[in-house]
Amino acid sequence: MKMTDDDKRAVIAYRLEKAYGSYEDAVKVAGIELWNIAANRLFYSLYYAGSALLLSQGISSRTHAGFLTLISLHYGKTGVLTKDEARLFRLLFSLRHEGDYEDFRDATEDEVMEYMPKVQSLIGKLESLIEI
């Protein structure tokens, strides 16, 4: 079933709302030093914003790996995102994955706090790129 323009706008708005909400969650849990959860929420804040951007261009992915590839292909390799911005998606995916699934690997305060302002800025940039 094909999405109408109104449906697409609604989904994009919802994903952006989730992006900002996930970022706020990251701030809150960082405040109580839950670094793995903060890293998780930072990744998902970019994931939701990035998936909103992809949808605005008629692009979608069914997996995180596919999502990362599409962001890199359409926005990293084309120069729309800086190399550091494009890399941030994979860095946070790895940090989230390691914190969730690997033994003896936890996100640290330094990692999370370094990424916090970068993620906040990138969410805004991704939103500004959305054209619907």
C-alpha positions in Angstrom: 0.0 0.0 0.0 1.4 3.3 -1.1 1.6 6.1 1.5 -0.2 9.4 0.7 1.6 12.7 1.1 -0.4 13.3 4.2 0.5 9.9 5.6 4.2 10.6 4.8 4.1 14.0 6.5 2.4 12.4 9.6 5.1 9.7 9.9 7.9 12.1 9.4 6.5 14.4 12.1 6.1 11.4 14.4 9.7 10.2 13.8 11.0 13.7 14.5 9.0 13.8 17.7 10.5 10.5 18.7 14.0 11.8 17.8 13.7 14.8 20.1 12.1 12.7 22.8 14.8 10.1 22.6 17.4 12.8 22.9 15.7 14.2 26.0 15.6 10.7 27.4 19.4 10.5 26.9 19.9 13.8 28.7 17.7 12.5 31.6 19.4 9.2 32.0 22.9 10.7 31.6 21.9 12.9 34.6 21.6 9.7 36.7 24.7 8.2 35.1 23.1 5.4 33.2 25.6 5.6 30.3 24.5 2.5 28.3 20.9 3.7 28.3 22.0 7.2 27.4 24.1 5.8 24.5 21.1 3.8 23.4 18.8 6.8 23.4 21.4 8.9 21.5 21.6 6.3 18.7 17.9 6.1 18.5 17.5 9.8 18.4 19.6 9.9 15.3 17.9 6.8 13.9 14.5 8.4 14.1 15.6 11.7 12.6 17.6 9.9 9.9 14.7 7.6 9.0 12.4 10.7 8.8 14.9 12.2 6.4 15.1 9.1 4.3 11.3 8.7 4.2 11.1 12.3 3.0 13.1 11.1 0.0 11.0 8.0 -0.5 13.8 5.8 1.0 13.3 3.2 3.7 15.2 0.3 5.3 14.1 -2.7 7.3 17.3 -3.1 9.3 19.7 -1.0 11.2 22.6 -2.1 8.9 20.5 -1.0 5.9 19.7 2.3 7.6 23.4 3.0 8.2 24.3 2.1 4.6 21.6 4.4 3.2 22.6 7.3 5.4 26.2 6.9 4.3 25.3 6.5 0.6 22.8 9.3 0.3 24.1 11.8 2.7 27.7 10.9 3.8 29.3 10.1 0.5 27.5 12.9 -1.3 28.9 15.5 1.2 25.5 16.6 2.5 26.8 15.4 5.9 30.3 16.0 7.0 32.5 12.9 7.5 32.2 13.4 11.2 28.5 13.7 11.1 28.2 10.6 8.9 30.5 8.6 11.1 28.5 9.6 14.2 25.7 7.2 13.2 28.0 4.2 13.1 29.9 5.2 16.2 26.7 5.5 18.2 25.3 2.3 16.7 28.5 0.5 17.8 28.4 2.0 21.3 24.7 1.1 21.7 25.3 -2.4 20.4 28.3 -3.1 22.6 26.6 -1.7 25.7 23.5 -3.8 25.0 25.1 -7.1 23.9 28.8 -7.4 24.8 30.2 -8.5 28.1 32.5 -6.1 30.0 31.8 -3.2 27.6 29.9 -0.3 28.9 29.5 3.2 27.6 31.4 5.7 29.6 30.5 9.2 30.8 33.2 10.7 28.6 31.9 9.0 25.5 28.3 9.9 26.1 29.0 13.5 27.1 31.2 14.0 24.0 28.4 12.8 21.7 25.5 14.7 23.4 26.0 18.1 21.7 26.9 16.5 18.4 23.7 14.5 18.3 21.6 17.5 19.3 23.1 19.5 16.5 22.8 16.7 13.9 19.1 16.1 14.7 18.5 19.7 13.8 20.5 19.5 10.6 18.7 16.3 9.6 15.3 18.0 10.2 16.4 21.0 8.1 17.1 18.7 5.2 13.6 17.3 5.1 11.6 18.4 2.1 8.0 17.4 1.9 
